[in-house]
Amino acid sequence: MKTTVDIPDKTLREAMKFAKAKTKREAILAALEEFNRKRRIAALVKHSGTFTTLMTNDEIEGMEIKRMKLWGKATVSRTYKP
């Protein structure tokens, strides 16, 4: 999506430096991804301790295998076994 945004030069240069971005686009994407990641973590933390039951690793892996099969990724390997 193309968007025109007025970003202060100093702020964008600083973002490019911290993200080690070569382009403005890379810096903006890195900043947005970091923002979204932090919000997702905050949402998880908000629900911390509110679950009455937790899924086991096998249940989670089973759901992932079903999802992969549903979306056409036929080859599913389970390499880790405790």
Jmol script that loads the backbone (N, CA, C; Angstrom):
load data "model"
ATOM      1  N   MET A   1       0.848  -1.160   0.000  1.00  0.00           N
ATOM      2  CA  MET A   1       0.000   0.000   0.000  1.00  0.00           C
ATOM      3  C   MET A   1       0.899   1.230   0.000  1.00  0.00           C
ATOM      4  N   LYS A   2       0.628   2.111  -0.905  1.00  0.00           N
ATOM      5  CA  LYS A   2       1.405   3.350  -0.966  1.00  0.00           C
ATOM      6  C   LYS A   2       0.732   4.387  -0.083  1.00  0.00           C
ATOM      7  N   THR A   3       1.549   5.070   0.708  1.00  0.00           N
ATOM      8  CA  THR A   3       1.049   6.077   1.626  1.00  0.00           C
ATOM      9  C   THR A   3       2.055   7.207   1.704  1.00  0.00           C
ATOM     10  N   THR A   4       1.557   8.411   1.784  1.00  0.00           N
ATOM     11  CA  THR A   4       2.425   9.565   1.968  1.00  0.00           C
ATOM     12  C   THR A   4       2.320   9.995   3.422  1.00  0.00           C
ATOM     13  N   VAL A   5       3.477  10.078   4.079  1.00  0.00           N
ATOM     14  CA  VAL A   5       3.506  10.426   5.496  1.00  0.00           C
ATOM     15  C   VAL A   5       4.609  11.449   5.721  1.00  0.00           C
ATOM     16  N   ASP A   6       4.339  12.431   6.550  1.00  0.00           N
ATOM     17  CA  ASP A   6       5.335  13.446   6.888  1.00  0.00           C
ATOM     18  C   ASP A   6       6.015  13.029   8.191  1.00  0.00           C
ATOM     19  N   ILE A   7       7.255  12.545   8.081  1.00  0.00           N
ATOM     20  CA  ILE A   7       8.015  12.077   9.240  1.00  0.00           C
ATOM     21  C   ILE A   7       9.198  13.011   9.431  1.00  0.00           C
ATOM     22  N   PRO A   8       9.408  13.513  10.647  1.00  0.00           N
ATOM     23  CA  PRO A   8      10.557  14.390  10.888  1.00  0.00           C
ATOM     24  C   PRO A   8      11.870  13.695  10.504  1.00  0.00           C
ATOM     25  N   ASP A   9      12.743  14.421   9.818  1.00  0.00           N
ATOM     26  CA  ASP A   9      14.009  13.866   9.330  1.00  0.00           C
ATOM     27  C   ASP A   9      14.832  13.219  10.436  1.00  0.00           C
ATOM     28  N   LYS A  10      14.954  13.909  11.567  1.00  0.00           N
ATOM     29  CA  LYS A  10      15.767  13.394  12.668  1.00  0.00           C
ATOM     30  C   LYS A  10      15.218  12.056  13.167  1.00  0.00           C
ATOM     31  N   THR A  11      13.913  11.959  13.292  1.00  0.00           N
ATOM     32  CA  THR A  11      13.280  10.729  13.769  1.00  0.00           C
ATOM     33  C   THR A  11      13.513   9.582  12.798  1.00  0.00           C
ATOM     34  N   LEU A  12      13.379   9.851  11.515  1.00  0.00           N
ATOM     35  CA  LEU A  12      13.577   8.813  10.510  1.00  0.00           C
ATOM     36  C   LEU A  12      15.044   8.388  10.431  1.00  0.00           C
ATOM     37  N   ARG A  13      15.966   9.342  10.496  1.00  0.00           N
ATOM     38  CA  ARG A  13      17.402   9.005  10.477  1.00  0.00           C
ATOM     39  C   ARG A  13      17.755   8.126  11.676  1.00  0.00           C
ATOM     40  N   GLU A  14      17.211   8.475  12.831  1.00  0.00           N
ATOM     41  CA  GLU A  14      17.482   7.700  14.039  1.00  0.00           C
ATOM     42  C   GLU A  14      16.917   6.281  13.908  1.00  0.00           C
ATOM     43  N   ALA A  15      15.712   6.169  13.360  1.00  0.00           N
ATOM     44  CA  ALA A  15      15.109   4.850  13.147  1.00  0.00           C
ATOM     45  C   ALA A  15      15.946   4.025  12.176  1.00  0.00           C
ATOM     46  N   MET A  16      16.443   4.658  11.128  1.00  0.00           N
ATOM     47  CA  MET A  16      17.286   3.954  10.164  1.00  0.00           C
ATOM     48  C   MET A  16      18.566   3.461  10.826  1.00  0.00           C
ATOM     49  N   LYS A  17      19.126   4.277  11.712  1.00  0.00           N
ATOM     50  CA  LYS A  17      20.358   3.899  12.406  1.00  0.00           C
ATOM     51  C   LYS A  17      20.105   2.704  13.322  1.00  0.00           C
ATOM     52  N   PHE A  18      19.058   2.784  14.145  1.00  0.00           N
ATOM     53  CA  PHE A  18      18.771   1.705  15.092  1.00  0.00           C
ATOM     54  C   PHE A  18      18.395   0.405  14.380  1.00  0.00           C
ATOM     55  N   ALA A  19      17.670   0.517  13.276  1.00  0.00           N
ATOM     56  CA  ALA A  19      17.236  -0.671  12.530  1.00  0.00           C
ATOM     57  C   ALA A  19      18.315  -1.171  11.575  1.00  0.00           C
ATOM     58  N   LYS A  20      19.393  -0.399  11.449  1.00  0.00           N
ATOM     59  CA  LYS A  20      20.453  -0.712  10.480  1.00  0.00           C
ATOM     60  C   LYS A  20      19.844  -0.871   9.088  1.00  0.00           C
ATOM     61  N   ALA A  21      18.917   0.028   8.798  1.00  0.00           N
ATOM     62  CA  ALA A  21      18.191  -0.008   7.532  1.00  0.00           C
ATOM     63  C   ALA A  21      18.927   0.795   6.474  1.00  0.00           C
ATOM     64  N   LYS A  22      18.902   0.285   5.261  1.00  0.00           N
ATOM     65  CA  LYS A  22      19.530   0.989   4.148  1.00  0.00           C
ATOM     66  C   LYS A  22      18.563   1.960   3.487  1.00  0.00           C
ATOM     67  N   THR A  23      17.274   1.699   3.675  1.00  0.00           N
ATOM     68  CA  THR A  23      16.267   2.561   3.053  1.00  0.00           C
ATOM     69  C   THR A  23      15.262   3.036   4.094  1.00  0.00           C
ATOM     70  N   LYS A  24      14.548   4.082   3.736  1.00  0.00           N
ATOM     71  CA  LYS A  24      13.496   4.593   4.611  1.00  0.00           C
ATOM     72  C   LYS A  24      12.412   3.535   4.800  1.00  0.00           C
ATOM     73  N   ARG A  25      12.092   2.855   3.717  1.00  0.00           N
ATOM     74  CA  ARG A  25      11.057   1.821   3.773  1.00  0.00           C
ATOM     75  C   ARG A  25      11.430   0.735   4.780  1.00  0.00           C
ATOM     76  N   GLU A  26      12.671   0.269   4.746  1.00  0.00           N
ATOM     77  CA  GLU A  26      13.137  -0.751   5.692  1.00  0.00           C
ATOM     78  C   GLU A  26      12.992  -0.270   7.127  1.00  0.00           C
ATOM     79  N   ALA A  27      13.352   0.977   7.375  1.00  0.00           N
ATOM     80  CA  ALA A  27      13.271   1.528   8.728  1.00  0.00           C
ATOM     81  C   ALA A  27      11.828   1.598   9.205  1.00  0.00           C
ATOM     82  N   ILE A  28      10.941   2.034   8.337  1.00  0.00           N
ATOM     83  CA  ILE A  28       9.532   2.153   8.712  1.00  0.00           C
ATOM     84  C   ILE A  28       8.935   0.773   8.963  1.00  0.00           C
ATOM     85  N   LEU A  29       9.248  -0.199   8.103  1.00  0.00           N
ATOM     86  CA  LEU A  29       8.746  -1.557   8.311  1.00  0.00           C
ATOM     87  C   LEU A  29       9.266  -2.149   9.618  1.00  0.00           C
ATOM     88  N   ALA A  30      10.541  -1.941   9.904  1.00  0.00           N
ATOM     89  CA  ALA A  30      11.122  -2.451  11.149  1.00  0.00           C
ATOM     90  C   ALA A  30      10.425  -1.837  12.357  1.00  0.00           C
ATOM     91  N   ALA A  31      10.169  -0.542  12.291  1.00  0.00           N
ATOM     92  CA  ALA A  31       9.502   0.138  13.403  1.00  0.00           C
ATOM     93  C   ALA A  31       8.075  -0.373  13.587  1.00  0.00           C
ATOM     94  N   LEU A  32       7.356  -0.559  12.493  1.00  0.00           N
ATOM     95  CA  LEU A  32       5.981  -1.058  12.582  1.00  0.00           C
ATOM     96  C   LEU A  32       5.939  -2.494  13.097  1.00  0.00           C
ATOM     97  N   GLU A  33       6.869  -3.328  12.632  1.00  0.00           N
ATOM     98  CA  GLU A  33       6.920  -4.710  13.103  1.00  0.00           C
ATOM     99  C   GLU A  33       7.227  -4.765  14.596  1.00  0.00           C
ATOM    100  N   GLU A  34       8.147  -3.940  15.051  1.00  0.00           N
ATOM    101  CA  GLU A  34       8.481  -3.899  16.478  1.00  0.00           C
ATOM    102  C   GLU A  34       7.291  -3.408  17.296  1.00  0.00           C
ATOM    103  N   PHE A  35       6.608  -2.394  16.815  1.00  0.00           N
ATOM    104  CA  PHE A  35       5.419  -1.874  17.491  1.00  0.00           C
ATOM    105  C   PHE A  35       4.365  -2.975  17.612  1.00  0.00           C
ATOM    106  N   ASN A  36       4.089  -3.668  16.508  1.00  0.00           N
ATOM    107  CA  ASN A  36       3.084  -4.731  16.518  1.00  0.00           C
ATOM    108  C   ASN A  36       3.491  -5.874  17.436  1.00  0.00           C
ATOM    109  N   ARG A  37       4.776  -6.235  17.424  1.00  0.00           N
ATOM    110  CA  ARG A  37       5.263  -7.308  18.293  1.00  0.00           C
ATOM    111  C   ARG A  37       5.048  -6.964  19.760  1.00  0.00           C
ATOM    112  N   LYS A  38       5.375  -5.725  20.126  1.00  0.00           N
ATOM    113  CA  LYS A  38       5.202  -5.297  21.516  1.00  0.00           C
ATOM    114  C   LYS A  38       3.731  -5.298  21.920  1.00  0.00           C
ATOM    115  N   ARG A  39       2.845  -4.907  21.017  1.00  0.00           N
ATOM    116  CA  ARG A  39       1.408  -4.912  21.322  1.00  0.00           C
ATOM    117  C   ARG A  39       0.884  -6.336  21.485  1.00  0.00           C
ATOM    118  N   ARG A  40       1.372  -7.270  20.651  1.00  0.00           N
ATOM    119  CA  ARG A  40       0.944  -8.665  20.794  1.00  0.00           C
ATOM    120  C   ARG A  40       1.411  -9.228  22.131  1.00  0.00           C
ATOM    121  N   ILE A  41       2.641  -8.917  22.519  1.00  0.00           N
ATOM    122  CA  ILE A  41       3.165  -9.379  23.802  1.00  0.00           C
ATOM    123  C   ILE A  41       2.346  -8.793  24.939  1.00  0.00           C
ATOM    124  N   ALA A  42       2.030  -7.504  24.859  1.00  0.00           N
ATOM    125  CA  ALA A  42       1.227  -6.859  25.900  1.00  0.00           C
ATOM    126  C   ALA A  42      -0.143  -7.517  26.019  1.00  0.00           C
ATOM    127  N   ALA A  43      -0.730  -7.893  24.890  1.00  0.00           N
ATOM    128  CA  ALA A  43      -2.033  -8.556  24.919  1.00  0.00           C
ATOM    129  C   ALA A  43      -1.928  -9.920  25.594  1.00  0.00           C
ATOM    130  N   LEU A  44      -0.834 -10.649  25.340  1.00  0.00           N
ATOM    131  CA  LEU A  44      -0.638 -11.942  25.994  1.00  0.00           C
ATOM    132  C   LEU A  44      -0.427 -11.774  27.496  1.00  0.00           C
ATOM    133  N   VAL A  45       0.373 -10.798  27.866  1.00  0.00           N
ATOM    134  CA  VAL A  45       0.648 -10.548  29.283  1.00  0.00           C
ATOM    135  C   VAL A  45      -0.639 -10.174  30.012  1.00  0.00           C
ATOM    136  N   LYS A  46      -1.495  -9.435  29.347  1.00  0.00           N
ATOM    137  CA  LYS A  46      -2.775  -9.024  29.936  1.00  0.00           C
ATOM    138  C   LYS A  46      -3.593 -10.245  30.355  1.00  0.00           C
ATOM    139  N   HIS A  47      -3.469 -11.326  29.592  1.00  0.00           N
ATOM    140  CA  HIS A  47      -4.233 -12.535  29.890  1.00  0.00           C
ATOM    141  C   HIS A  47      -3.447 -13.536  30.731  1.00  0.00           C
ATOM    142  N   SER A  48      -2.254 -13.175  31.121  1.00  0.00           N
ATOM    143  CA  SER A  48      -1.410 -14.065  31.903  1.00  0.00           C
ATOM    144  C   SER A  48      -2.111 -14.469  33.197  1.00  0.00           C
ATOM    145  N   GLY A  49      -2.156 -15.770  33.432  1.00  0.00           N
ATOM    146  CA  GLY A  49      -2.759 -16.271  34.655  1.00  0.00           C
ATOM    147  C   GLY A  49      -4.271 -16.368  34.616  1.00  0.00           C
ATOM    148  N   THR A  50      -4.891 -16.081  33.487  1.00  0.00           N
ATOM    149  CA  THR A  50      -6.351 -16.120  33.420  1.00  0.00           C
ATOM    150  C   THR A  50      -6.876 -17.413  32.813  1.00  0.00           C
ATOM    151  N   PHE A  51      -5.989 -18.293  32.357  1.00  0.00           N
ATOM    152  CA  PHE A  51      -6.429 -19.541  31.747  1.00  0.00           C
ATOM    153  C   PHE A  51      -6.608 -20.606  32.821  1.00  0.00           C
ATOM    154  N   THR A  52      -7.700 -21.342  32.738  1.00  0.00           N
ATOM    155  CA  THR A  52      -7.935 -22.399  33.722  1.00  0.00           C
ATOM    156  C   THR A  52      -7.217 -23.680  33.337  1.00  0.00           C
ATOM    157  N   THR A  53      -7.042 -23.913  32.037  1.00  0.00           N
ATOM    158  CA  THR A  53      -6.302 -25.088  31.573  1.00  0.00           C
ATOM    159  C   THR A  53      -5.324 -24.653  30.492  1.00  0.00           C
ATOM    160  N   LEU A  54      -4.219 -25.330  30.436  1.00  0.00           N
ATOM    161  CA  LEU A  54      -3.216 -25.044  29.414  1.00  0.00           C
ATOM    162  C   LEU A  54      -3.062 -26.256  28.512  1.00  0.00           C
ATOM    163  N   MET A  55      -2.743 -26.013  27.257  1.00  0.00           N
ATOM    164  CA  MET A  55      -2.535 -27.100  26.304  1.00  0.00           C
ATOM    165  C   MET A  55      -1.139 -27.681  26.490  1.00  0.00           C
ATOM    166  N   THR A  56      -1.030 -28.978  26.236  1.00  0.00           N
ATOM    167  CA  THR A  56       0.284 -29.614  26.273  1.00  0.00           C
ATOM    168  C   THR A  56       0.989 -29.355  24.948  1.00  0.00           C
ATOM    169  N   ASN A  57       2.281 -29.617  24.925  1.00  0.00           N
ATOM    170  CA  ASN A  57       3.051 -29.431  23.700  1.00  0.00           C
ATOM    171  C   ASN A  57       2.518 -30.333  22.587  1.00  0.00           C
ATOM    172  N   ASP A  58       2.148 -31.579  22.929  1.00  0.00           N
ATOM    173  CA  ASP A  58       1.604 -32.499  21.922  1.00  0.00           C
ATOM    174  C   ASP A  58       0.301 -31.967  21.334  1.00  0.00           C
ATOM    175  N   GLU A  59      -0.545 -31.363  22.159  1.00  0.00           N
ATOM    176  CA  GLU A  59      -1.799 -30.785  21.660  1.00  0.00           C
ATOM    177  C   GLU A  59      -1.518 -29.617  20.712  1.00  0.00           C
ATOM    178  N   ILE A  60      -0.565 -28.797  21.065  1.00  0.00           N
ATOM    179  CA  ILE A  60      -0.208 -27.654  20.216  1.00  0.00           C
ATOM    180  C   ILE A  60       0.365 -28.147  18.889  1.00  0.00           C
ATOM    181  N   GLU A  61       1.267 -29.133  18.946  1.00  0.00           N
ATOM    182  CA  GLU A  61       1.845 -29.681  17.719  1.00  0.00           C
ATOM    183  C   GLU A  61       0.776 -30.338  16.859  1.00  0.00           C
ATOM    184  N   GLY A  62      -0.177 -31.029  17.485  1.00  0.00           N
ATOM    185  CA  GLY A  62      -1.271 -31.647  16.742  1.00  0.00           C
ATOM    186  C   GLY A  62      -2.101 -30.619  16.000  1.00  0.00           C
ATOM    187  N   MET A  63      -2.379 -29.501  16.653  1.00  0.00           N
ATOM    188  CA  MET A  63      -3.127 -28.424  16.001  1.00  0.00           C
ATOM    189  C   MET A  63      -2.336 -27.859  14.829  1.00  0.00           C
ATOM    190  N   GLU A  64      -1.031 -27.718  15.007  1.00  0.00           N
ATOM    191  CA  GLU A  64      -0.178 -27.186  13.943  1.00  0.00           C
ATOM    192  C   GLU A  64      -0.159 -28.139  12.745  1.00  0.00           C
ATOM    193  N   ILE A  65      -0.078 -29.426  13.006  1.00  0.00           N
ATOM    194  CA  ILE A  65      -0.087 -30.413  11.922  1.00  0.00           C
ATOM    195  C   ILE A  65      -1.409 -30.356  11.168  1.00  0.00           C
ATOM    196  N   LYS A  66      -2.523 -30.271  11.889  1.00  0.00           N
ATOM    197  CA  LYS A  66      -3.837 -30.158  11.240  1.00  0.00           C
ATOM    198  C   LYS A  66      -3.907 -28.898  10.389  1.00  0.00           C
ATOM    199  N   ARG A  67      -3.391 -27.796  10.918  1.00  0.00           N
ATOM    200  CA  ARG A  67      -3.418 -26.533  10.177  1.00  0.00           C
ATOM    201  C   ARG A  67      -2.579 -26.644   8.910  1.00  0.00           C
ATOM    202  N   MET A  68      -1.409 -27.257   9.017  1.00  0.00           N
ATOM    203  CA  MET A  68      -0.528 -27.394   7.859  1.00  0.00           C
ATOM    204  C   MET A  68      -1.177 -28.269   6.790  1.00  0.00           C
ATOM    205  N   LYS A  69      -1.830 -29.355   7.206  1.00  0.00           N
ATOM    206  CA  LYS A  69      -2.512 -30.229   6.252  1.00  0.00           C
ATOM    207  C   LYS A  69      -3.670 -29.499   5.598  1.00  0.00           C
ATOM    208  N   LEU A  70      -4.397 -28.728   6.375  1.00  0.00           N
ATOM    209  CA  LEU A  70      -5.533 -27.966   5.860  1.00  0.00           C
ATOM    210  C   LEU A  70      -5.088 -26.985   4.792  1.00  0.00           C
ATOM    211  N   TRP A  71      -3.927 -26.378   4.982  1.00  0.00           N
ATOM    212  CA  TRP A  71      -3.436 -25.380   4.036  1.00  0.00           C
ATOM    213  C   TRP A  71      -2.543 -25.984   2.960  1.00  0.00           C
ATOM    214  N   GLY A  72      -2.527 -27.304   2.842  1.00  0.00           N
ATOM    215  CA  GLY A  72      -1.852 -27.940   1.715  1.00  0.00           C
ATOM    216  C   GLY A  72      -0.384 -28.237   1.898  1.00  0.00           C
ATOM    217  N   LYS A  73       0.119 -28.119   3.090  1.00  0.00           N
ATOM    218  CA  LYS A  73       1.521 -28.458   3.324  1.00  0.00           C
ATOM    219  C   LYS A  73       1.555 -29.919   3.767  1.00  0.00           C
ATOM    220  N   ALA A  74       1.563 -30.805   2.786  1.00  0.00           N
ATOM    221  CA  ALA A  74       1.377 -32.230   3.037  1.00  0.00           C
ATOM    222  C   ALA A  74       2.518 -32.854   3.829  1.00  0.00           C
ATOM    223  N   THR A  75       3.731 -32.407   3.617  1.00  0.00           N
ATOM    224  CA  THR A  75       4.855 -33.018   4.315  1.00  0.00           C
ATOM    225  C   THR A  75       5.035 -32.368   5.672  1.00  0.00           C
ATOM    226  N   VAL A  76       4.782 -33.144   6.684  1.00  0.00           N
ATOM    227  CA  VAL A  76       4.912 -32.668   8.058  1.00  0.00           C
ATOM    228  C   VAL A  76       5.852 -33.626   8.768  1.00  0.00           C
ATOM    229  N   SER A  77       6.916 -33.106   9.333  1.00  0.00           N
ATOM    230  CA  SER A  77       7.839 -33.973  10.055  1.00  0.00           C
ATOM    231  C   SER A  77       7.921 -33.530  11.504  1.00  0.00           C
ATOM    232  N   ARG A  78       7.956 -34.498  12.377  1.00  0.00           N
ATOM    233  CA  ARG A  78       8.116 -34.221  13.802  1.00  0.00           C
ATOM    234  C   ARG A  78       9.480 -34.766  14.189  1.00  0.00           C
ATOM    235  N   THR A  79      10.441 -33.884  14.271  1.00  0.00           N
ATOM    236  CA  THR A  79      11.812 -34.328  14.527  1.00  0.00           C
ATOM    237  C   THR A  79      12.141 -34.387  16.009  1.00  0.00           C
ATOM    238  N   TYR A  80      11.484 -33.613  16.827  1.00  0.00           N
ATOM    239  CA  TYR A  80      11.826 -33.544  18.237  1.00  0.00           C
ATOM    240  C   TYR A  80      10.919 -34.460  19.040  1.00  0.00           C
ATOM    241  N   LYS A  81      11.511 -35.354  19.776  1.00  0.00           N
ATOM    242  CA  LYS A  81      10.772 -36.206  20.693  1.00  0.00           C
ATOM    243  C   LYS A  81      11.508 -36.202  22.015  1.00  0.00           C
ATOM    244  N   PRO A  82      10.873 -35.758  23.076  1.00  0.00           N
ATOM    245  CA  PRO A  82      11.554 -35.740  24.382  1.00  0.00           C
ATOM    246  C   PRO A  82      11.765 -37.131  24.934  1.00  0.00           C
TER     247      PRO A  82
END
end "model"
wireframe off; spacefill off
backbone 0.3
color backbone group
